[in-house]
Amino acid sequence: MNHPQGGRPRSRRVLPSAALYFGIVFGVGFLLGSVRVPFLVPRLGERVAELAEMPFMFAAIFLAAGHVVRKYGASVAPLGWVRVGTLSLAFLVAAELLLAVVLAGRGIGEYIASRDPVSGSVYLALLVVFAAMPWLRRRLDARLSGGPSHEA
C-alpha cells in the first residue's frame, strides 16, 4: 500500500521533503556565502575560501538530510528518497543559476566558465553528495534503528 496510516500517498510527500531539504541547505549556503565573499575571498582568494566552506556545507547537507528523513521518513517510500535528492538538486541548481544571473549580472555560461577548476570540481562532487544524501541517510538511519535499510 502506498499510504502511510491516515496520510497522503507516499509520493505526495516527496515535494515537501525536497523543498525542506533544499531550503535548509540553500539557507546555510547563503549564510556561509555572505561571510565567505566579503571576508574570506579578499584575504584567502576564491579557491581557498570556497574550499574552506566545503566541510561546513557537507555538515549542513548531512544534518539537513537527517532532519528531513526523520520528519518525513514514514511518509516517503524508501526509493522516494532518490526522488527527493534529485528534485532538491534541481531546485539548488536552478536557485544558484538564478542568483548568478540576477545578483551577479552574469549569463549562465559566463558563470560556469568563471568557476575555479579545483573548487568547482569539489563543488560538483558535493552536488552529487547533496543529491544522494537523503537516500543515504534513510538507509543509515534505518540500519541504526534496526529497521530494514531498503524496501520495495
KOLTOR-279042 format. One record per residue (C-alpha): residue in one letter; y, x, z. Coordinates in steps of 0.2 Angstrom, whole numbers, plus 5000, padded with zeros to 4 digits. Each point is the difference from the previous one (the first is absolute). Last residue first. Example, Ala and Ser with C-alpha at 12.3 -4.5 7.8 and 13.67 -1.06 7.14 Angstrom:
BEGIN
S499550685036 A498349945003 
//
This chain:
BEGIN
A498950524989 E500250105016 H500550175004 S500250095017 P498949885009 G500649985018 G499850135014 S501850005005 L500350184994 R499049964984 A501149854996 D501650095004 L499550144988 R499549884986 R501649905001 R501050165002 L499350074984 W500349844991 P501849995006 M500250194997 A499550004981 A501749964993 F501050115012 V498750144997 V500349994981 L501950005003 L499850155011 A499250094986 L501549964989 Y501250065014 V499050165001 S500250024981 G501949965002 S500250135014 V499350144988 P500749944983 D501749955008 R500549834993 S501450004987 A498949954986 I499449845009 Y501849955003 E500650044983 G498649894993 I500549865011 G501850014996 R501250075013 G501449915009 A499450075017 L500249835009 V499549884986 V498850104989 A499250105013 L500049865012 L499149894987 L498750144997 E499650015018 A499949815003 A498849984984 V499050155006 L499849935018 F499649824994 A498750064988 L499350115014 S499949855011 L499149904987 T498750134998 G499850035019 V499849815003 R498849984985 V498950145007 W500149915017 G499349844991 L498450104999 P499749965019 A500649824998 V501749975008 S500149875014 A499050095014 G501050164997 Y501849934999 K500850065016 R498850155003 V500050054982 V501949994999 H500250115016 G498850134994 A500850014983 A501750025008 L499350145012 F499250104985 I501549984989 A501250045013 A499050165005 F499950054981 M501949974999 F500350115015 P498950144992 M500949984984 E501850025006 A499950195002 L499450014982 E501549904994 A501250125010 V499150154993 R500249954982 E501749935001 G500850155008 L500050055018 R501849995006 P500849884988 V498349904998 L499849985019 F501549915006 P500749884987 V498449974990 R498750025014 V500849895013 S500349844989 G498350044991 L499149995017 L500749825002 F499649954983 G498250075001 V499849915017 G500649834992 F498950034984 V498550035011 I500349845011 G500549894985 F498650064989 Y498749965014 L500849835003 A500149954982 A498250054997 S499449905014 P501049854996 L499450014982 V498150035004 R500049855012 R499749884986 S498450094995 R499249955017 P500249824997 R501149925013 G499549985017 G499049885012 Q498750135002 P500250134986 H499749934983 N499150084986 M498349945004 
//
